[in-house]
Amino acid sequence: MIQVMEAWIIADADAVASYYGQRFLKSALPAAADLEGVEKARIENALARATAKTQKKEYRKIRDAAALLKAIDQ
C-alpha cells in the first residue's frame, strides 16, 4: 500500500519537472520502480530537495498537490 499521496506525484517525474520548470532536480527523486515501499519522510525530503531551487520554490501540499495530481499520467 502506498505510504503517502506524494508517491503518486513523483511516480511521474516528467510531469513534476514540467510543472516546476527550470532547476527542478529530477535526480533527487527515488526511482519509480518501488515507490509503495518508500517511507513518507524519504519521499517528502526528496520532493523538497528536487523543487527547492525552482522558481515555484519548495513543494507545498496545499499550494501544489492538486495541480500536480491533475498533471500526472494516471
Beta strands, then each sheet from edge to edge (+ up, - down):
end
